[in-house]
Amino acid sequence: MTQLRITQRKSVISEKQNQRDTLRTLGLKKIRQSVVREDTPQVRGMIRTVAHLVTVEEVD
């Protein structure tokens, strides 16, 4: 299965609480921090929620 590298690129200050919680669930705490997650529908949904705060790239 493909993996995704998710990088936080913007701050969560002044964002809604559900978006802050979603970033924390993905494992992101700081700007420019990256995590690698499996490409699943659940992770895609979380990325969609915070798409304006993160960048996503596929990792082989």
N, C-alpha and C positions, 0 to 999 in steps of 0.2 A: 504494500500500500504506500502511496506517496506521503511524503512528509512536508510540512509547511514551516518555514521560518517566519515567525511573527515578531516584529520589532515595534516597540512603542516610539512614536515620533513627536507626540504632543503631550502636554500636561493635562492632568485630570481636574485641575482647578476650574471651578465654575461649570463642571459637567454634572449631569444627573447622577444620582446615587446608583442606579442600576448599571450605568456605564462604568463607574468606578469599581463596582463589584465584579463586573464581567472581566475587566482587566486583571483584577486580583485573582480571579478564577483561572485565567489563562496563565498566570504566573508572572505577570509584569508589574513591577513596582516603580521603576525609574525610567526616565527618558533615555532612549538609545539601548535599552536592555532588550535582548532577544531570547526567544525560547523556540524550541522545535517541538511540534505537535503532529500527531497523525491527522491525515486529511479525512475527517468524518463529518457527517451532517451536523452533529452537535457543535463541533469546533467552527465549522463554516457559519453557523447561526450566531455564535459569539462574535466572530470576526465581523459579520454584517452589522451587529449592534454597535461596534466601536470602530467602524471602517474609517472614520474621519480622524482617528487617533493613532492608527497603526499602518504599517506597510507589511505586505505579505509576499513571500516568494517561495517557489517550490524548491525542495532540496531532494536530491537523489541519493 
